[in-house]
């Protein structure tokens, strides 16, 4: 299964849109994960119309309308693997430890998160910590990006710079 992962899109009626390269990638994917901070419900609805297999959580900057429709934390099963999804919280330099503690009982193989806007793809205690970065904002990050997750017999994760 090929999954596109995004977070921290921060798109509202007043500003921005997703890059065309990313939209084309989403259309080719089997599924999409959005790790929060849509900001506006319009983007959530647009993404559902592009990719019917969407897993999403709310972020700290999402409207009350979005927050009422999406969970704070999600655990999904893809093949034989458990994937945790959460936006994240707190200081960017402490986010990995905070998420590992939050998902401690769930024992996921992969945690997809956002919040810091900075892409990260590393193993920590046997768990892949994967932040796709932000495709639209470079606040705290040197570049815009999204992620590709391939799940078959193994999990392969890749950050794609825009």
MARBA-3410 file (N, C-alpha, C, O; in Angstrom, 1 decimal):
162
0.8,-1.2,0.0,0.0,0.0,0.0,0.9,1.2,0.0,1.8,1.3,0.8 ~ 0.5,2.2,-0.9,1.3,3.4,-1.0,0.4,4.5,-0.3,-0.7,4.8,-0.8 ~ 1.0,5.2,0.7,0.3,6.2,1.5,1.0,7.5,1.4,2.2,7.5,1.6 ~ 0.3,8.6,1.1,0.9,9.9,1.1,0.6,10.4,2.5,-0.5,10.3,3.0 ~ 1.6,11.0,3.2,1.4,11.6,4.5,1.7,13.1,4.5,2.7,13.6,3.9
0.8,13.9,5.0,1.0,15.3,5.1,0.5,15.8,6.5,-0.1,15.1,7.2 ~ 0.9,17.0,6.9,0.5,17.6,8.1,0.7,19.1,7.9,1.4,19.6,7.0 ~ 0.2,19.9,8.9,0.5,21.3,8.9,0.3,22.0,7.6,1.1,22.8,7.1 ~ -0.9,21.8,7.0,-1.2,22.4,5.7,-1.6,23.9,5.9,-1.3,24.7,5.0 ~ -2.2,24.2,7.0,-2.6,25.6,7.4,-3.3,26.3,6.2,-2.9,27.5,5.9
-4.2,25.7,5.6,-4.9,26.4,4.4,-6.3,26.8,4.8,-7.0,26.0,5.4 ~ -6.6,28.1,4.6,-7.9,28.6,4.9,-8.5,29.2,3.6,-7.9,29.2,2.5 ~ -9.7,29.7,3.7,-10.4,30.3,2.6,-9.6,31.5,2.1,-9.7,31.9,0.9 ~ -8.8,32.1,3.0,-8.1,33.3,2.6,-6.7,33.1,2.1,-6.1,34.0,1.4 ~ -6.1,31.9,2.3,-4.7,31.7,1.9,-4.4,30.3,1.4,-4.8,29.3,2.0
-3.6,30.3,0.3,-2.9,29.1,-0.1,-3.7,28.0,-0.7,-4.9,28.0,-0.6 ~ -3.0,27.1,-1.2,-3.5,25.8,-1.8,-2.3,24.8,-1.7,-1.2,25.2,-1.6 ~ -2.7,23.6,-1.9,-1.7,22.5,-1.9,-0.9,22.6,-3.2,-1.5,22.8,-4.3 ~ 0.4,22.3,-3.2,1.2,22.3,-4.4,0.6,21.2,-5.4,0.2,20.1,-5.0 ~ 0.7,21.5,-6.7,0.2,20.6,-7.7,0.9,19.2,-7.7,0.3,18.2,-7.9
2.2,19.2,-7.4,3.0,18.0,-7.3,2.4,17.1,-6.3,2.3,15.9,-6.4 ~ 2.0,17.7,-5.1,1.5,16.9,-4.0,0.1,16.4,-4.4,-0.2,15.2,-4.1 ~ -0.7,17.2,-5.0,-2.1,16.8,-5.4,-2.0,15.6,-6.3,-2.8,14.7,-6.2 ~ -1.1,15.7,-7.3,-0.9,14.6,-8.2,-0.5,13.3,-7.5,-1.0,12.2,-7.8 ~ 0.4,13.4,-6.5,0.8,12.3,-5.7,-0.4,11.7,-4.9,-0.5,10.4,-4.9
-1.2,12.5,-4.4,-2.3,12.0,-3.6,-3.3,11.3,-4.5,-3.8,10.2,-4.1 ~ -3.5,11.7,-5.7,-4.4,11.1,-6.6,-3.9,9.7,-7.0,-4.8,8.8,-7.3 ~ -2.6,9.5,-7.0,-2.1,8.2,-7.4,-2.0,7.2,-6.2,-1.8,6.0,-6.4 ~ -2.1,7.8,-5.0,-1.9,7.0,-3.8,-3.1,6.1,-3.5,-4.2,6.3,-3.9 ~ -2.8,5.0,-2.7,-3.9,4.1,-2.2,-4.6,4.8,-1.0,-5.8,4.5,-0.7
-3.9,5.6,-0.3,-4.5,6.2,0.9,-3.7,7.5,1.3,-2.6,7.8,0.7 ~ -4.3,8.3,2.1,-3.7,9.6,2.6,-3.8,9.7,4.1,-4.9,9.4,4.7 ~ -2.8,10.1,4.7,-2.8,10.4,6.2,-2.5,11.9,6.3,-1.6,12.5,5.7 ~ -3.4,12.6,7.1,-3.2,14.0,7.4,-3.1,14.1,8.9,-4.0,13.8,9.6 ~ -1.9,14.5,9.4,-1.6,14.6,10.8,-2.0,15.9,11.4,-1.2,16.4,12.3
-3.0,16.5,11.0,-3.6,17.7,11.7,-3.1,19.1,11.2,-2.0,19.2,10.5 ~ -3.8,20.1,11.6,-3.6,21.5,11.2,-4.0,21.7,9.8,-3.3,22.3,9.0 ~ -5.3,21.3,9.5,-5.9,21.7,8.2,-6.2,23.2,8.2,-5.9,23.9,7.3 ~ -6.7,23.6,9.4,-7.2,25.0,9.7,-8.6,25.2,9.3,-9.4,25.7,10.1 ~ -9.0,24.8,8.1,-10.3,25.0,7.5,-11.0,23.7,7.0,-10.3,22.9,6.5
-12.3,23.6,7.3,-13.0,22.4,6.9,-13.0,22.2,5.4,-13.1,21.0,4.9 ~ -12.9,23.2,4.6,-12.9,23.1,3.2,-11.8,22.2,2.6,-12.0,21.4,1.7 ~ -10.6,22.3,3.2,-9.5,21.4,2.8,-9.8,19.9,3.2,-9.5,19.1,2.3 ~ -10.3,19.7,4.3,-10.7,18.3,4.7,-11.6,17.7,3.7,-11.5,16.6,3.2 ~ -12.7,18.5,3.3,-13.6,18.0,2.3,-13.0,17.8,0.9,-13.3,16.9,0.2
-12.1,18.7,0.6,-11.4,18.6,-0.7,-10.6,17.3,-0.8,-10.6,16.6,-1.8 ~ -9.9,17.1,0.3,-9.0,15.9,0.3,-9.8,14.6,0.3,-9.4,13.6,-0.3 ~ -11.0,14.6,1.0,-11.9,13.4,0.9,-12.4,13.1,-0.5,-12.6,12.0,-0.9 ~ -12.6,14.2,-1.3,-13.0,14.0,-2.6,-11.9,13.5,-3.6,-12.2,12.9,-4.6 ~ -10.7,13.8,-3.2,-9.6,13.3,-4.0,-9.1,11.9,-3.7,-8.8,11.1,-4.5
-9.2,11.6,-2.4,-8.7,10.3,-1.9,-9.7,9.8,-0.9,-9.8,10.3,0.3 ~ -10.5,8.8,-1.2,-11.6,8.3,-0.3,-11.0,7.6,0.9,-11.7,7.4,1.9 ~ -9.8,7.1,0.8,-9.2,6.4,1.9,-8.3,7.4,2.7,-7.1,7.4,2.5 ~ -8.9,8.2,3.5,-8.2,9.2,4.3,-8.3,9.0,5.8,-9.4,8.8,6.3 ~ -7.2,9.0,6.4,-7.1,8.9,7.9,-6.6,10.3,8.3,-5.6,10.8,7.8
-7.3,10.9,9.3,-6.9,12.2,9.7,-7.2,12.4,11.2,-8.1,11.8,11.8 ~ -6.4,13.3,11.8,-6.6,13.7,13.2,-6.6,15.2,13.2,-6.1,15.9,12.3 ~ -7.1,15.8,14.3,-7.1,17.2,14.4,-5.8,17.7,15.0,-5.0,17.0,15.7 ~ -5.5,19.0,14.7,-4.3,19.7,15.2,-4.7,20.8,16.1,-5.9,21.2,16.2 ~ -3.7,21.4,16.7,-4.0,22.5,17.6,-4.4,23.8,17.0,-5.0,24.7,17.6
-4.3,23.9,15.7,-4.7,25.1,14.9,-6.0,24.9,14.2,-6.5,25.8,13.4 ~ -6.6,23.8,14.3,-7.8,23.5,13.5,-9.0,24.1,14.2,-9.1,24.4,15.4 ~ -10.0,24.5,13.3,-11.2,25.1,13.8,-12.0,24.2,14.7,-11.8,23.0,14.7 ~ -12.9,24.7,15.4,-13.8,23.9,16.3,-14.6,22.9,15.4,-14.9,21.8,15.9 ~ -15.0,23.4,14.2,-15.7,22.5,13.3,-14.9,21.3,12.9,-15.5,20.1,12.9
-13.7,21.4,12.6,-12.8,20.3,12.3,-12.6,19.4,13.5,-12.7,18.2,13.5 ~ -12.3,20.1,14.7,-12.0,19.4,15.9,-13.2,18.5,16.3,-13.0,17.4,16.9 ~ -14.4,18.9,16.0,-15.6,18.1,16.3,-15.7,16.8,15.4,-16.4,15.9,15.8 ~ -15.1,16.9,14.3,-15.2,15.8,13.3,-14.0,14.8,13.3,-14.2,13.6,12.8 ~ -12.9,15.2,13.9,-11.7,14.3,13.9,-11.2,14.0,15.3,-11.3,14.8,16.2
-10.6,12.8,15.4,-10.1,12.5,16.7,-8.7,13.1,17.0,-8.1,13.6,16.0 ~ -8.3,13.2,18.2,-7.0,13.7,18.6,-5.9,12.7,18.2,-4.8,13.1,17.8 ~ -6.2,11.4,18.3,-5.3,10.3,18.1,-6.0,9.2,17.4,-7.2,8.9,17.7 ~ -5.2,8.5,16.6,-5.8,7.4,15.8,-4.8,6.3,15.7,-3.6,6.5,15.6 ~ -5.3,5.0,15.8,-4.5,3.9,15.6,-5.1,3.1,14.5,-6.3,2.7,14.6
-4.4,2.8,13.4,-4.9,2.1,12.3,-4.0,0.9,12.1,-2.9,0.8,12.4 ~ -4.6,-0.1,11.4,-3.9,-1.4,11.1,-3.7,-1.4,9.5,-4.7,-1.3,8.8 ~ -2.5,-1.5,9.1,-2.2,-1.6,7.7,-1.4,-2.8,7.5,-0.2,-2.9,7.9 ~ -2.0,-3.8,6.9,-1.4,-5.1,6.8,-1.1,-5.7,8.2,-2.0,-5.7,9.0 ~ 0.1,-6.1,8.4,0.4,-6.6,9.8,1.0,-5.5,10.7,1.5,-5.9,11.8
0.9,-4.3,10.3,1.6,-3.2,11.1,0.5,-2.3,11.7,-0.6,-2.1,11.2 ~ 0.9,-1.7,12.9,0.1,-0.7,13.6,0.7,0.6,13.3,1.9,0.8,13.5 ~ -0.2,1.6,12.9,0.3,2.9,12.7,-0.5,3.9,13.6,-1.7,3.9,13.6 ~ 0.3,4.7,14.4,-0.3,5.7,15.2,-0.3,7.0,14.5,0.7,7.3,13.8 ~ -1.3,7.8,14.6,-1.4,9.1,14.0,-1.8,10.1,15.1,-2.8,9.9,15.8
-1.1,11.2,15.2,-1.4,12.3,16.2,-0.7,13.5,15.7,0.4,13.5,15.2 ~ -1.3,14.7,15.9,-0.7,15.9,15.5,0.6,16.2,16.3,1.7,16.5,15.7 ~ 0.6,16.0,17.6,1.7,16.3,18.4,1.4,17.6,19.2,0.4,18.3,19.0 ~ 2.3,17.8,20.2,2.1,18.9,21.1,3.4,19.3,21.8,4.4,18.5,21.8 ~ 3.4,20.5,22.3,4.6,20.9,23.1,5.7,21.4,22.3,5.6,21.7,21.1
6.9,21.5,22.9,8.1,22.1,22.2,8.6,21.1,21.2,8.6,19.9,21.4 ~ 9.0,21.6,20.0,9.4,20.8,18.9,10.6,19.8,19.3,10.7,18.7,18.8 ~ 11.5,20.3,20.2,12.6,19.4,20.5,12.2,18.3,21.5,13.1,17.4,21.8 ~ 11.0,18.3,22.0,10.6,17.3,23.0,9.4,16.5,22.4,8.9,15.6,23.1 ~ 9.0,16.7,21.2,7.8,16.1,20.6,7.9,14.6,20.5,7.0,13.9,20.7
9.1,14.1,20.1,9.3,12.7,19.9,9.1,11.9,21.2,8.3,10.9,21.2 ~ 9.7,12.4,22.2,9.5,11.8,23.6,8.1,11.8,24.0,7.6,10.8,24.6 ~ 7.4,12.9,23.8,6.0,13.1,24.2,5.1,12.1,23.5,4.2,11.5,24.1 ~ 5.4,11.9,22.2,4.6,11.0,21.4,4.8,9.6,21.8,3.9,8.8,21.8 ~ 6.1,9.2,22.0,6.4,7.9,22.4,5.7,7.5,23.7,5.2,6.4,23.8
5.6,8.4,24.6,5.0,8.2,25.9,3.4,8.1,25.7,2.8,7.2,26.3 ~ 2.9,8.9,24.8,1.4,8.9,24.5,1.0,7.6,23.9,-0.1,7.1,24.2 ~ 1.9,7.0,23.0,1.5,5.8,22.3,2.1,4.5,23.0,2.1,3.4,22.4 ~ 2.7,4.7,24.2,3.4,3.6,24.8,2.6,2.3,24.9,3.1,1.2,24.7 ~ 1.3,2.4,25.3,0.5,1.2,25.5,0.0,0.6,24.2,-0.3,-0.5,24.1
0.0,1.5,23.1,-0.5,1.0,21.8,0.5,0.2,21.0,0.1,-0.6,20.2 ~ 1.8,0.4,21.3,2.9,-0.3,20.6,2.8,-0.3,19.1,2.8,-1.3,18.5 ~ 2.8,1.0,18.5,2.7,1.0,17.0,4.1,0.8,16.4,5.1,0.9,17.1 ~ 4.1,0.4,15.2,5.4,0.2,14.4,5.8,1.5,13.8,7.0,1.7,13.6 ~ 4.9,2.4,13.6,5.1,3.7,13.0,4.2,4.8,13.6,3.0,4.5,13.9
4.8,5.9,13.9,4.0,7.1,14.4,4.1,8.2,13.4,5.2,8.7,13.1 ~ 3.0,8.6,12.8,3.0,9.8,11.9,2.4,11.0,12.7,1.4,10.9,13.3 ~ 3.2,12.1,12.6,2.8,13.2,13.4,3.2,14.5,12.6,3.8,14.5,11.6 ~ 2.9,15.6,13.2,3.2,16.9,12.6,3.6,17.9,13.7,4.5,17.6,14.5 ~ 3.0,19.1,13.8,3.2,20.1,14.8,4.4,21.0,14.6,4.3,22.2,14.7
5.6,20.3,14.4,6.8,21.1,14.4,7.1,21.7,13.0,8.0,22.5,12.8 ~ 6.4,21.2,12.0,6.6,21.6,10.5,7.9,21.1,10.0,8.1,21.3,8.8 ~ 8.7,20.5,10.8,10.0,20.0,10.3,10.0,18.5,10.1,9.6,17.7,11.0 ~ 10.4,18.1,8.9,10.4,16.7,8.5,11.3,15.9,9.4,12.4,16.4,9.7 ~ 10.9,14.7,9.7,11.7,13.8,10.5,11.4,12.4,10.1,10.2,12.0,9.9
12.4,11.5,9.9,12.2,10.1,9.5,13.3,9.4,10.2,14.4,9.2,9.7 ~ 13.0,8.8,11.4,14.0,8.1,12.2,13.4,7.1,13.0,12.2,7.2,13.4 ~ 14.2,6.1,13.4,13.7,5.0,14.3,14.1,5.4,15.7,15.2,5.9,16.0 ~ 13.2,5.1,16.6,13.5,5.4,18.1,12.9,4.2,18.8,11.7,4.1,18.9 ~ 13.7,3.4,19.4,13.3,2.3,20.2,12.5,1.3,19.3,11.6,0.6,19.8
12.8,1.1,18.0,12.2,0.2,17.2,10.9,0.8,16.5,10.3,0.1,15.7 ~ 10.5,2.0,16.8,9.4,2.7,16.2,9.8,3.7,15.2,10.7,4.5,15.6 ~ 9.2,3.7,14.1,9.6,4.7,13.1,8.8,6.0,13.4,7.6,6.0,13.5 ~ 9.5,7.1,13.7,8.9,8.4,14.0,9.0,9.2,12.7,10.0,9.5,12.1 ~ 7.8,9.5,12.2,7.7,10.1,10.8,6.9,11.3,10.8,5.6,11.3,10.9
7.5,12.5,10.6,6.9,13.7,10.5,7.1,14.2,9.0,8.2,14.4,8.6 ~ 6.0,14.2,8.2,6.2,14.6,6.8,6.6,16.1,6.6,6.8,16.4,5.4 ~ 6.6,16.9,7.6,6.8,18.3,7.4,5.6,19.0,6.9,4.5,18.4,7.0 ~ 5.7,20.2,6.5,4.6,20.9,5.9,4.8,21.2,4.5,5.9,21.7,4.0 ~ 3.8,21.0,3.6,3.9,21.2,2.2,3.7,22.7,1.9,3.9,23.1,0.7
3.3,23.5,2.9,2.9,24.9,2.6,3.6,25.9,3.4,3.5,27.1,3.1 ~ 4.3,25.5,4.5,4.8,26.5,5.5,6.2,26.1,5.9,6.4,24.9,6.2 ~ 7.1,27.0,6.0,8.5,26.7,6.4,8.7,27.3,7.8,9.9,27.5,8.2 ~ 7.7,27.6,8.6,7.9,28.0,10.0,8.6,26.9,10.7,8.0,25.8,10.9 ~ 9.8,27.1,11.2,10.6,26.1,12.0,11.2,25.1,11.0,11.8,24.1,11.5
11.1,25.2,9.7,11.6,24.2,8.8,12.4,24.8,7.7,12.0,25.9,7.2 ~ 13.4,24.2,7.2,14.2,24.7,6.1,13.6,24.5,4.7,14.1,25.2,3.7 ~ 12.6,23.7,4.6,12.0,23.4,3.3,10.6,22.9,3.5,10.2,22.4,4.5 ~ 9.8,22.9,2.4,8.4,22.3,2.4,8.6,20.9,2.0,9.5,20.5,1.2 ~ 7.7,20.0,2.5,7.8,18.6,2.2,6.5,17.8,2.5,5.6,18.4,3.1
6.5,16.6,2.1,5.4,15.6,2.4,6.1,14.3,2.5,7.3,14.2,2.2 ~ 5.3,13.3,2.9,5.9,11.9,3.0,5.3,10.9,2.2,4.1,11.0,1.8 ~ 6.0,9.8,1.9,5.5,8.6,1.2,5.8,7.5,2.2,6.9,7.3,2.6 ~ 4.8,6.7,2.4,4.9,5.5,3.2,4.5,4.3,2.4,3.4,4.3,1.8 ~ 5.4,3.3,2.2,5.1,2.1,1.5,5.0,1.0,2.5,5.9,0.7,3.2
3.8,0.3,2.6,3.6,-0.8,3.6,3.2,-2.0,2.8,2.1,-2.1,2.2 ~ 4.1,-3.0,2.8,3.8,-4.3,2.3,4.3,-5.3,3.3,3.7,-5.4,4.4 ~ 5.4,-6.0,3.0,6.0,-6.9,4.0,6.8,-6.2,5.0,7.1,-6.6,6.1 ~ 7.2,-4.9,4.7,8.0,-4.0,5.5,7.3,-2.6,5.4,6.4,-2.4,4.7 ~ 7.9,-1.7,6.2,7.5,-0.3,6.1,8.7,0.5,5.6,9.8,0.4,6.1
8.4,1.2,4.5,9.5,2.1,4.0,8.9,3.5,4.0,7.8,3.8,3.6 ~ 9.7,4.4,4.5,9.2,5.8,4.7,10.2,6.8,4.0,11.4,6.5,4.0 ~ 9.7,7.8,3.3,10.5,8.7,2.6,10.0,10.1,2.7,8.8,10.3,2.6 ~ 10.8,11.1,2.9,10.5,12.5,2.9,10.7,13.0,1.5,11.8,12.8,0.9 ~ 9.7,13.7,0.9,9.9,14.3,-0.4,9.9,15.8,-0.3,8.9,16.4,0.2
11.0,16.4,-0.7,11.1,17.9,-0.6,10.4,18.5,-1.8,10.4,18.0,-2.9 ~ 9.7,19.6,-1.5,9.0,20.3,-2.6,9.8,21.5,-3.1,9.4,22.2,-4.0
END
